[in-house]
Amino acid sequence: MGVFSSIIFLLLFMYKHFFKRCISLFGAVAALIVVGWLILLVWLLLHFANKGAGAFFLQDRPGKDGRIYKVIKFKTMTDERDSEGNLLPDSLRLTKVGRIVRSLSIDELPQLINILKGDMSFIGPRPLLVKYLPLYSPEQMRRHEVRPGISGWAQVNGRNTISFTKQFEYDVYYVDHLTFWLDAKIFFMTIFKVFKREGISEEGQATRESFNGKN
């Protein structure tokens, strides 16, 4: 390995294992200072819109190396149930306020707390449900080699409109090609996608279908 290659390898190693975390940490603090008022406003609106269901949604998700943590998001649906006690379909529980919050991706803002705690980064594979873990192939499981992110390579290349299989291909690609420049590219592409409101959900559905190991 030449001197130039050694320097590139060292810089990449330092970014992956030190600088990326520092950038995420300072970025989360700065973001909370800037959008703290918005978080409080959305919390207040959802507190009333969700009919007593609360404004925050906490759920177990697998993080780096498969470690389970509690992801924090704004709750965009009520907990309304039918006469038999079953939750109503997502499309019926999604409130008007919640729909706006989702369309603007504001529901992701509380995950800044997850970044401060070290559970997540700004950029990385999106954390999915714990129940999917047994369904992953060994290759798909590699998405957990890095911290999950608020946005990722799959999110700027289709988000919820692509198949899980394609999403995992993008996730593993990200793991294998993680650099500062790729993270910067994803960051700016994410801003563009948010303004265009692309890929929020699958066509004809309020949210997204579940992963079954094949789709």
KAGIMO-V479827 format. One record per helix or strand. SS is the DSSP state (hx for helix, st for strand). FROM is the first residue (numbers start at 1). TO is the last residue. Records with the same first field share a line. If there is no record, write none. Layout:
BEGIN
SS=FROM-TO ; FROM-TO
END
This chain:
BEGIN
hx=3-49 ; 64-66 ; 90-93 ; 96-103 ; 106-108 ; 111-117 ; 130-135 ; 138-145 ; 155-157 ; 159-161 ; 164-177 ; 180-196
st=56-62 ; 68-74 ; 77-77 ; 81-81 ; 87-87 ; 94-94 ; 120-123 ; 129-129 ; 148-151
END
